[in-house]
Amino acid sequence: MTYRLLALDIDGTLLKSNHRLAKETKEAIEYAKDKGVYVTLATGRAFPSAKKIANALKLDDAYLVTHDGAYIASELEEPIYERRLDSDRAYQIVDILENYHCHVRLLHEKYSIANKVRQRNYLIAKMNIGVREPLFYPVNFVDSVSHHLIDQPLTVPKIRAHFWNEKERRDAIEEINESVRHVNLTSSAEGSLDIVDASASKARGMQVLGKKLGIKLQEMVAVGSFDNDIEMLTQSGLGIAMGTSPKHVKEAADWVTRSNNQNGVGYAVREVFRKQLHPAVYK
């Protein structure tokens, strides 16, 4: 099989645990591009954050699958696909989440709105929930996100919540599923709850991108590390899980590579594409 597209998750996959890009990873991505492979990012991150990583990898013109598939674009103002949570559902979800002890963040494509964290160890809480988003992606902290939405209704591609108690997270999932229509709930890290429109997922995003580029799912390689990656791992021609992925994610993949701290992406990319000799031709 000749693979023509490589889709990479960011956190826990592309980046090391210190949130840096390894030199070997950058070199492996250039290696794939030299083979004629279209390289993209498939991430739960907001578009501006993903774009920053893409630029560091010299994927300047690539279409990026962001917000867990709810926002696909090469440039911020020109999405080729977007699925938003309308203002009513956004309010419903936030109103439910605020009954639990969690950090809530509305991820608009240009900025985010979040509740203030009330954790005993504030520094650790801040590191856990804030380190992924760069300073150029503004975060507006408010006392109550639901009150903010009453005054200023908002549609967003994604809502993310971080829980410190797993039982509360499961209870919130159950309540949202019972009360809110047409949503897709998944998780991108331990303690997280990621909510998008039911028609959005990373796998769906790759289908949309494949149609745009004239590339079939069977011609794609997807590399991911957590629950929100499972669907794209199973639907791609080759699904690769990271060495640090949970057991059920590894079982869903076709192959398991090394961990993100052991250059797992670089190793996998070179192993998969080293026998491809001729560049692919794109529409």
N, C-alpha and C positions, 0 to 999 in steps of 0.2 A: 504494500500500500504506500502510495506517495501522499504524504500529508502536506496540505497547502496553507493551513492556518494554525497558529499557536496562541491559545488564550491562557493568560496567567492571572491567578488571584494575587493580591498584594500582601495583605497581612497574614503572617504565618506561612507564607509561601515564597513570594518574591523577596521580601525584606527579612533580614536577620532579626533576632529578638531585640537588638538595640535599634531597630527601625532604620538600618542602613542598607544600602545596596552594595553587595560584594563586587569587587572587580571581576571575579570569575563569572558572576552572573551576567554582567554587562557584556563581557566577551562572548559568552555562549549565545546571547540574544543576537549579537552582531553576526555570529556564525550561522544562526538559523536564517537571518535576513539575507545573508550571502547565498544561501541555498534557494532563495526565491520564496521563502515562507513569509506570509503576512502575520505579523506579531501584534497582538492587542492585549489589553488588560480587561479582565472580567472581575469586578470588585463590588463590594458593598459600600465603598467610599463614595462620597459626593464627587461630582465631576471635577471641580477645581483641584481637589486633592489628588485625584487620579491623574489629571493632566500634568501636574507637577512631576509625578513619578515617570509618566510617559516621556516628558521632555528630557529627563535625566537619562533615559534609555534611548534617546534619539528616535522616538516614535512620534515625531512632531505632527504628522498628518494622519495618524491612525485613528479610526473610529474606536471609541472606548465604550465598553459595556459597564455602566456605573449604576449606583443606587440599586444594586442587586437586579440589574436588568431593566429598571424603570426609566432610565435616561441613557440614550445612546447618541453619542455625538463625537465629532472631531473638533468642533469649535463650540463654545458655550451657547451662543445665540442661535445655532443652527442644528438642533437635534434631528436625527432621522427617525427617532422613535422615542416616545415618552408616554408613560402611563402614570397618572397622578391620583393621589388620594384626594377626593374633593373635600371642600371645607367642612361638610357635615360629618363625613367619616373621620376626618382628622380630629375634629372636636370630640366625637364619640370615643375614639381610641385614647386620646389624651385624658379625657374625663375618667375613664376606667383606670388607666395607669397611675393616675395621681392618688388613687386609693391604696396604692402599694408603696413600699419603700424602694424607690428606684430612681435612677436618673433618666430623664426623658429628653430626647432631642429630635426636633423637627428638622429634617435635612432637605432644605430647598436647594436648588441647583446653584444659587448664588450666595447663600448664607444659611445659618442655622439658628434656631431658637431653642433654648434649653432652660430647664429649671435649675435653681441654685442647689448645689450639693450640700446636704447636711449629714456629713459623715464624721464620726469621732476622729478618725485619722484622715484629715482632709487632703494631706499631701498624697497619700496612696490613692485615694479616690480620684484626685485630679489626674494623676499619672495614668490610671486605668482607663478613664473615659475621655481624656482630652489629647493624648499624645499623638493620635492618628491624624488629626486635622491641623493643617498648617495655619500660620497666623494670617495669611492672605485670604483665608476663608472665614469671614467674620462669624463670631458666635455671640448672640445677644442673650444674656442670662436674665431671666425674669423670676419673680417669686412664684407665679402660677402660670403655667403655659395655657391652661384652659381659659383662664380669665383674659389672657392676652388674645386668644382666638375669638373670644366673644367680641372684643373691641376691634380686632383686626383679623377677620376670617382669612384663611390661607389654604391654598392647595399645594401639596408637596409630593415629590416622588417617593419619599420614604420617611418612616418614623423609626427611630432606634431607641430602645430602652436598655439600661444596664441594671441588673438585679444583684444584690449581695446574698440573697436567700433563694435557693432553688425551688423550694415549695411555693413561695410567693410568685416566682416566675411561671411555674406550671399553672397555678391558680389564675394568673392574669391571662395566660394563653387560652385557658378554658372559657373564661368570661368573654374575651374578645371574640372567640369563635362562635359563641352563642349569641352575641349581641350585635356584631358588626358584619355587614354583608360584603361579600366579594373581596376578601383580603387574603393575602398569602403571608403566613407567619413562618419564619425560619430563624436561624441563629448563625452568627458569624464568629463567635468566640464564646468562651465559657462565661455564663451569666448574661449573655446578650439576648435580646428579642428584637428581631428586625421585621418590619411590617411594610409591605408594598401592596399595590393593587393585585388582585388574583391573576390578572393576565401577565404579570411581570415575574421574571425569574432570570437567572443567568443563562439557563439553557434556552429560554425563549429569545433572549438577547442575541445569543449566538446564531439562532435560526434567522433572525432579522438581518444580522450582519452578513451571514452566509448568502442570503438572497441578494443583498446589495452587491456583494463581491463575486457572485457566481460560484460559491464554494459550498459543497454539501457537508452535512454534519459528519459523515463518514470520513471526510478528508481533514478533519480537525483534531488537534490534540489539546486537551484541557488539563491544566494542573491546578489543584486546589488543596485545601487543608481542613475545611470544616463543613458543617451541615448544609450551609447555603450553596456549597459546591457540588453536592451529591448528584443533583439532577443533570448538571452539565458533564460530570464525569461519566455518568451512565449513558448519556445520549451521544457523546462524541465518539469519533472513530477510535480514539485512544484516551482513556481517562487515567490520570496519574495523581496519586495521593502522596502527600508529604509524609516523611517518616514519623513526625510528631502528631499526625492526625489521629483522632479517636478511632477505635477499632472498627466501628460500623462504617466510617468513611473509607478506611482502607479496604474493607470487604466489598464496597461498592465500586472500587476502582479496578482497572485492568492491571495496574502495576503500582508498586510503592517505591518511591525514591528515597534518598537520604533526607535528613531534616533540613530546615531552612538555615540552621547554623552550621551545617556541614555541606553547604553549597548544593543542596538537593536539586534546585532548578537547573543550575549549570550542568550538573552531572546528567540529569534526565534529558535535557535538550541535546547534548552532544551524543548521547547513546541513541536517541530516536532518529536524529537527522544526519548522522555521519555517513549513512549509505546513500543518501539522496544526492545525486550527482548533477541533476539538471534543474535550473530554475523553473518554477511554475509560471504560467501565463494567466494574468488576471484580466477581467473585463474592465 
